[in-house]
Amino acid sequence: MEANFDGAKLREVRKGQGKTQAILAIKMGSSIRHVRALESGEKTNPSACLLCKAAAALNVPMETFMRVQLEEGDELV
């Protein structure tokens, strides 16, 4: 199984809550430029700490921002 960060999902959740990139950046202790890079896919491998901050800022589980791909032989439990 492989899990990858999905910036589009971050954008979807943020917009769904009516938050701007600026507000999310402030809540994460980051910059608007960094949030924009995450959402656009320019940055594809954020740290667990950053994902935790984004999840806390948007009040969702960290897994919300991950795209899981099953590999051959993987079983769903």
Secondary structure in CASP SS format (residue, H / E / C, confidence):
PFRMAT SS
TARGET T0000
AUTHOR 0000-0000-0000
METHOD secondary structure of the structure
MODEL  1
M C 1.00
E E 1.00
A E 1.00
N E 1.00
F E 1.00
D C 1.00
G H 1.00
A H 1.00
K H 1.00
L H 1.00
R H 1.00
E H 1.00
V H 1.00
R H 1.00
K H 1.00
G H 1.00
Q C 1.00
G C 1.00
K C 1.00
T C 1.00
Q H 1.00
A H 1.00
I H 1.00
L H 1.00
A H 1.00
I H 1.00
K H 1.00
M H 1.00
G C 1.00
S C 1.00
S C 1.00
I H 1.00
R H 1.00
H H 1.00
V H 1.00
R H 1.00
A H 1.00
L H 1.00
E H 1.00
S H 1.00
G C 1.00
E C 1.00
K C 1.00
T C 1.00
N C 1.00
P C 1.00
S C 1.00
A H 1.00
C H 1.00
L H 1.00
L H 1.00
C H 1.00
K H 1.00
A H 1.00
A H 1.00
A H 1.00
A H 1.00
L H 1.00
N C 1.00
V C 1.00
P C 1.00
M H 1.00
E H 1.00
T H 1.00
F H 1.00
M E 1.00
R E 1.00
V E 1.00
Q E 1.00
L C 1.00
E C 1.00
E C 1.00
G C 1.00
D C 1.00
E C 1.00
L C 1.00
V C 1.00
END
